[in-house]
Amino acid sequence: MTVAQAPDTLPPVITLSGSANMTVLKDSLFTDPGATCTDDRDATCTVTVSGSVNTTVVGDYVLEYSAKDVANNSATGVTRTVTVTLAPDTTPPVITLS
């Protein structure tokens, strides 16, 4: 008697490391905390990230994470938004009398 395993139809699941929304100061270093994926059948799966963050330009950047298992099931995509902002102005004004 041969027992056949049911087809793998469940996709892997992606979990972000860190927050889905991050803020970084202009001209600073940004290191993506990444993401992991788990699958009900495969011991490992690989997460692919697309997009980039340019910390020299103020704005919002979206990183998109995807993964597939050995059976080619695609995980539901996950995104992270990284906002590059200017450093707060902490210098008090100077008043001069004339």
Buried (B, 14 or more C-beta within 10 A) or exposed (E): EEEEEEEBEEBBBBEBEEEEEBEBBBEEEBEBEEBBBBBEEBEEBEBEBEBEBEBEEEEEBEBEBBBBBEBEBEBEEBEBBBEBEEEEEEEEEEEEEE
